[in-house]
Amino acid sequence: MRVVVAGATGLIGSKTAARLRDHGVEVALISRREGVDVVTGEGLPKVLRGADVVVDVTDAPSRAETASVDFFGTATGNLLEAAGSAGAEHYVILSVVGADRLKAGYFRAKAEQEELARRSPIPHSIVRARRFFESVEDVSRSVPYTDSVHVVPVLTRPSRRTMSPSPSLMSQSA
């Protein structure tokens, strides 16, 4: 089986590709670093040739509604068209919980992405995940306070069984 992962150099895409490879699956990567661009369509026909499954974990460069809608409309449209031409048998989209109910901002963009998959003749799966908190440390560093930041203990990695803050968060104060 040959699986093509779009968004392969991001956090989720890289882990998805690694897990597939660990299970003996042939994996091809779609990312600008690999010379493939989902927005322009450059390189898509070549990388999708022979694909059985396309896993789309791409993400918009902005959470703003217009930018997100434009990105997912163009990128997903290009991916679906190229996947169909390549004879892909299945298309998987990573979406977000609430995309079917919340109709503003990023949720609207994800809902429209899902709709593109539904209208496509390619069989598809939509995986609606909750927010990921691997980047909570980066978020905490961006807080504009100069004196201190109160950090609520959060589970930052799904493999941890206890609720504890990341050690590097505990040492942050001005």
Beta strands, then each sheet from edge to edge (+ up, - down):
strand 1: 2-6
strand 2: 26-30
strand 3: 53-56
strand 4: 90-96
strand 5: 124-129
sheet 1: 2+ 1+ 3+ 4+ 5+
end
